[in-house]
Amino acid sequence: MVAVWGLVVEAVQGGDVLLIVTEISKSRAQERKYHVMLKEIAAQVVFTRPGIGQAQQVRYKPDAWKALLVDAFEQEKAAMGEPLAKPGRSIPSIDGSRLVSIRASTKDFRKKEASDFIEFLYARGIEYDVRWSATAEQIAAEAGDKRRLEDGL
C-alpha cells in the first residue's frame, strides 16, 4: 500500500491525474463458464406451463434462461442483503403507458458477483435435474481456481 501511495504522490506532482479505484470485473473465463451452463440448462430443462384446456411443454432458449436466471439471482442476492452493484430496474415506456424492465446485465458483474452467479446456476441446475457435462474433478479444480481468484492469487 505504501508503494502505491508513493506512485500516486509522484504522479500528482507531475500534473493532472485521474485515479479510478474500482472492483475487479468478471473474467472472460467466468463469462464462458456461465454461458456454457446456460446452454446446458436450456438443452435439458422443459417447463410445463398451464394453458387453456391442457398444459404445454415449453423449452426456453439460452437467452430466455439467462434473463430468467439473472432476474432470480438478482432477487436472491437482494433478499440476502447483498444487492448487485448494478441492479435491474423498470422505467416508463416512451408513451408512459407501461413499464419496461431492464434486467441486470452480466456484462456489469463484478468478479465476486460472477462467481456467485456460477454457484447459483449450479444450485438451480441441481433443482432442475441438470446433468452437467463437467466432471466432479473439473468442478473441484474450478472451485480451487475461484478461491485463488477471490484471494487475489
C-alpha positions in Angstrom: 0.0 0.0 0.0 2.9 2.4 0.8 4.4 1.7 -2.6 1.1 2.5 -4.3 0.8 5.7 -2.3 4.3 6.7 -3.4 3.3 6.2 -7.1 0.2 8.3 -6.6 2.2 11.2 -4.9 4.8 11.0 -7.7 2.1 11.1 -10.4 0.2 14.0 -8.8 3.4 16.1 -8.7 3.8 15.5 -12.4 0.5 17.3 -13.3 -3.2 16.4 -13.7 -4.1 12.8 -12.8 -7.3 10.8 -12.8 -7.2 7.9 -10.4 -10.0 5.4 -10.5 -10.3 2.7 -7.9 -12.9 0.1 -8.7 -13.7 -3.6 -8.0 -12.3 -6.1 -10.5 -14.7 -7.0 -13.2 -15.6 -10.6 -14.1 -13.1 -12.6 -16.1 -13.7 -14.0 -19.6 -13.4 -17.5 -18.1 -16.3 -16.8 -15.8 -18.3 -15.4 -18.7 -17.6 -18.5 -20.8 -18.5 -20.8 -17.9 -21.9 -19.3 -17.2 -22.8 -19.2 -20.9 -22.0 -22.9 -21.2 -24.0 -23.6 -18.1 -27.0 -21.6 -19.5 -26.8 -23.7 -22.7 -26.8 -26.9 -20.7 -29.8 -25.8 -18.8 -31.7 -24.8 -22.0 -30.9 -28.1 -23.6 -32.1 -30.2 -20.6 -34.9 -28.4 -18.9 -38.5 -28.4 -20.1 -41.3 -26.4 -18.2 -44.9 -27.5 -18.0 -46.8 -24.2 -18.5 -50.5 -24.2 -17.6 -52.6 -23.5 -20.7 -56.3 -23.2 -21.6 -57.6 -26.8 -21.7 -54.2 -28.5 -21.3 -50.7 -27.8 -20.1 -47.9 -27.0 -22.6 -44.4 -28.3 -22.6 -42.0 -25.3 -23.1 -38.3 -25.3 -23.8 -36.6 -22.0 -23.5 -33.6 -20.9 -25.5 -30.4 -19.8 -23.6 -31.1 -16.1 -23.9 -34.5 -16.6 -22.2 -32.9 -18.7 -19.5 -30.3 -16.0 -19.0 -33.0 -13.4 -18.5 -34.9 -15.6 -16.1 -31.9 -16.8 -14.1 -30.2 -13.3 -13.8 -33.5 -12.0 -12.5 -33.9 -14.8 -10.0 -30.2 -14.3 -9.0 -30.7 -10.6 -8.5 -33.8 -11.2 -6.3 -31.9 -13.8 -4.2 -28.9 -11.5 -3.7 -31.2 -8.6 -2.7 -33.1 -10.8 -0.2 -29.7 -11.8 1.3 -28.8 -8.1 1.8 -26.2 -8.3 -1.0 -27.7 -6.3 -3.9 -25.9 -6.3 -7.2 -23.6 -3.4 -7.9 -25.7 -2.5 -11.0 -29.2 -3.9 -10.4 -32.0 -4.1 -13.0 -34.8 -1.5 -13.0 -38.1 -0.7 -14.5 -38.6 2.6 -16.5 -41.7 4.1 -18.0 -42.2 3.4 -21.7 -41.8 6.4 -24.1 -45.6 6.8 -24.3 -46.0 6.3 -20.5 -48.5 3.5 -20.9 -46.4 0.7 -19.3 -43.2 -0.1 -17.5 -40.2 -1.5 -19.4 -38.0 -3.9 -17.5 -34.2 -3.6 -17.9 -32.6 -6.6 -16.3 -29.3 -6.5 -14.5 -26.6 -7.2 -17.1 -24.0 -9.9 -16.7 -21.6 -7.6 -18.5 -21.6 -5.4 -15.5 -21.0 -8.2 -13.0 -18.0 -7.8 -10.7 -15.7 -10.8 -10.2 -17.5 -11.9 -7.0 -21.0 -11.5 -8.5 -20.0 -13.6 -11.5 -18.6 -16.2 -9.1 -21.8 -16.2 -7.1 -23.9 -16.4 -10.3 -22.0 -19.6 -11.3 -22.7 -21.1 -7.9 -26.3 -20.1 -8.2 -26.5 -21.8 -11.6 -25.1 -25.0 -10.2 -27.7 -24.9 -7.4 -30.6 -24.2 -9.8 -29.3 -26.9 -12.1 -29.5 -29.4 -9.3 -33.1 -28.3 -8.6 -33.9 -28.8 -12.3 -32.1 -32.2 -12.5 -29.5 -30.9 -15.0 -26.6 -33.3 -15.7 -23.6 -31.1 -16.0 -21.0 -32.0 -18.6 -18.2 -31.1 -16.3 -16.8 -33.9 -14.1 -16.6 -33.6 -10.3 -12.8 -33.2 -10.7 -13.2 -30.3 -13.1 -15.7 -28.6 -10.8 -13.3 -29.1 -7.8 -10.5 -27.7 -9.9 -12.6 -24.7 -10.8 -13.6 -24.2 -7.2 -9.8 -24.1 -6.3 -9.3 -21.6 -9.2 -12.2 -19.5 -7.8 -10.7 -19.4 -4.3 -7.4 -18.3 -5.7 -9.1 -15.6 -7.8 -11.0 -14.3 -4.8 -7.9 -14.3 -2.7 -6.1 -12.3 -5.5 -3.5 -15.0 -6.1 
